[in-house]
């Protein structure tokens, strides 16, 4: 499907930037009337998720350890997505041996993708298991075949850093705050993605009453990408 709306990797944004960007998107949506855009139910869910994200961010700002845990969790997640993206792209490699290696790793990666509601201790344990598994046959050979040992090592480094932060916690409060931020961010992104998908589907069937909205949103997204992601 042709992409009408500029893509921005919201997952890569730091917590403060993510709240700011989500508020910007919300303001544009509200300005162009979600009902007229045909996304009112989705917008209501987006607005509710953003309210929860803002509250979680306020708590993050009041707790230094929670902020550090949240940002380290984000750093690890970025490396994992990069690794998963590299493997996913290799599924379409012209070389059959690369495709075979990618298939081995892709099946493994899929087991570790959906952890947004998982406690940090469980996330760390899962990441440790992933690291050990990647060093065993046939995954070790697949890692070598695709040349992704650097990604594997960086995953281990980021996981160790997350483990160190959660180990020094003096109570579970900081971890709960950081987890709440992760969950609410994911919800905000999910509903935004659904809104984008709906608008683009409308364009595909010739319903382009959202021209002004798409134009203003794309200008904002290009600015966001230049300011926060380059």
N, C-alpha and C positions, 0 to 999 in steps of 0.2 A: 504493500500500500504506500502511495506517495505521501511523504511527510509534509504537511502544511505548516506545522508549528515547529520552530527551531528547537532542537534538542539541547538540553543542558543537563549535565550529570549532577543531579541534586545530591546523590549519595556522597560525592566528593567534597561537599561544602562543610566547613567547620560549623559547630552548633550555632554560634551567633549569626554567621552568614546565612545559614539555612533558615533561621527564623525571619531574618530580614527579607530574604528572597521570597519566602512563602507569604509574608505580609504584602509584598509588592504584587505578587500574582493575585492574591485575594482582592486587593484594591481594584485591579483591572477587571477582574471578574464581576465584582459588585457594580462597578461603573457601567458595564455593558449589559446589565440585567440578566442574571442566570436563567430566569424564566424565559426570556426572549431567545436566549441561546439554546434552550432545550436541555439545560443541565441543572435545573434547580434542585432535584433530589441529591445529585452528586455534590453540588456546591454546598448544600446544608451539611453533608457529611464532612466535606473538606473544611468548612468553617469550624465545625465542632472539633475536628482533629487538630486544627491549628490552635484553637483555644487551649487545648490540653498541652500541646507542644510549648506554647508560650508560658504556661504555668510550670511545666517541667524545667524550662530554661531558667525561669526566675529562681527555682530551687538550686539549679546547677550553679548559678552565679553566687549563691550564698554558701556553697560548700566546695572548697578548693579540691579536696580529694575526689569528690564526685565529678568535677570538671575534668580532672586529669584522667580518670577512668573512662569517661565518655569520649574524650579525644583519642585516647589510646585504642579504645574499641573501634573508633572510626578509622584510625590508621591501619589497624589489622584488617578491617573489612575492606579497605581500599586495595591492599595488597592481595587479599583473597580474590576480589573481583577481577583484578588484573590478571592473576594466574588463571582463573576460570575463563576469562575472555580469551586469553592466549590459547588455552586448550580448545575452547569452542571454535576458534578460527581455524585451528589445525585440523578439525574434522573435515574441512573442505580442501585440504592440501592436495596438490596434484600428485604427490608421491604416496603410494599405497601404504608403505611402511610407516610414514608419518600419520596417515589417517588411522591406521590400526593402533598406534601408540596413543593417539588422541582419544580414541574410543575407550581404551583402558582407563585413562585418567578421567575422562568425562563422567563415566559411570561412578567413579569414586567421588569426584567433586560434587555431583548431584546430591549425595548423602549429607553434605555439610552446608548446603546453601540456605536453608530456611531455619534460622536460629534467632529470629528477632525477639521472641518471647522467652528465650532460654536464659536461665541464670548464668552469671559469669563463670562460676565454678564449672558448670556443665560445658560451657563454651570452651573454656581452657582445656578441659579434659578431652573434648572432641578434637580440638586442634592438636593436642599432643598425640592423640591416636592417629590423626591424619598424617602428622610428620613421621611417625614410626612406620605407618603403612607405605608411605611414599619411598621409604628406604628398603622395602622388601620387594622380591620378585612377585609378579612381573612389572610392578609399578616403577621400580628403580630403573629397569631397562627403558621403560616408556619415557621417564624423565630425561634420561640420557639421550634418547632418540630425538626428542623435541628440543633439547638444550634448555630446559627450564630449571636446572638445579639452582640457579640464582634466585628464582622465585621461591623455591622450596626453602632455601636457607633464610630468606627474608621473612617468610611466614613464621619460621621458628623464632626469629629475633623479636618480631612484633608480639608473638604470643607470650614469650618470656617476659617482655616488658609489661604486658597486661597482667600476667600472673603476679609479677612483683608488686604492682600497684594494689591489686585486690588482696594480696597476702598481708600488707601492712595496715589494712583497714582496722580501726579500733571498734567499729560497729558495722552492722549491715546497712545503716542508713545511706551512706554514700553510694554503695552499690545499687541499692533500690532506686535512688534518684537517677543514677546513670542509666539503669535499665529502663526506667520510665521514659527517659529522653529518647532512647533508641526506639522503643515501641511507638511513641507518638510521632516521631520523625517518619517512621516507616508508614504509618497510617496516612499522614499528610501527603507523602509521595504517592502512595497507592491511589488515593482519591484524585489527586492532580492528574496522574496518568490516565485514570478513567475518564476524566473530563476532556483531556486532550484527545483520547481515542474517540470519544463520542463526536467531538467537533470535526475531527478529520473524517470520520465515517459519513457525516452529513455532507461534507464536501464531495466525497466519492460518489454520492448519489445525486449530486447537483444542487444540494441545499447549501447555499453560501451566504446566508443572511448574517453570518458572523465575520464578514470581511473586516470591518473596523476593529473588532475585538482581536482578531488574529494579527492584524497589522500592528496594533499597539503592543500586544503581548510579545511579538517577535522583536520589536525594537528594544523592549525592556530586557528580553532574554539575551540578546546580543550584548547589551551593556553589562549584564550580570556575568556573562561568560568572560568578557574582557577584564572585568574588575576582580573577579574571584577565582577564575579557573585558568588563568594564563600567567 
